[in-house]
Amino acid sequence: MRGDIPRLASRIPHRASRKMNFRSRTAAQHPGIQLAPLVDVLLLLLIFFLITWNAARNENELDVKVPKASAAREKSAPIGDVIVNVKADGNVVVNRRTLSGSDLTTMLQSLVKLNPDQAVVIRGDEAGAYKNIVGVLNICSEAGVTNVAFATAK
């Protein structure tokens, strides 16, 4: 047994003979572009823009043909404006919902309580009776709305 000890000692390198290597033995790899987070961000942006586009658009797609005016100015409705569409048959549509006179009064009164300067844009069909538009104007004044505008085409 004594003869095996010198052979084992010769296999173990001496501490002073080892060099300190702080670098890893594998080559450094470029991490690359992570696609999963990029796709997540792009989808979230797409969803955000679709929702804001849907909320910010006004009700121009309804089949209300407004009368033309020679002195009309281009005005996009701000987000807070209530757009009241009066169709040719006298139906009143707000936010794609047909409302009765009492429902419109209740809605406008609650909005005026929140914002006393609430603006209302009336889009009346040119083929409709003038009394329908006057009825909506009367409802606006009963509800306390003082900022009323009429939509026309240029």
Secondary structure, 3 states (H helix, E strand, C coil): CCCHHHHHHHHCCCHHHCCCCCCCCCCCCCCCCCHHHHHHHHHHHHHHHHHHHHHHCCCCCCCCCCCECCCCCCCCCCCCCEEEEECCCCCEEECCEEECHHHHHHHHHHHHHHCCCCEEEEEECCCCCHHHHHHHHHHHHHHCCCEEEECCEC
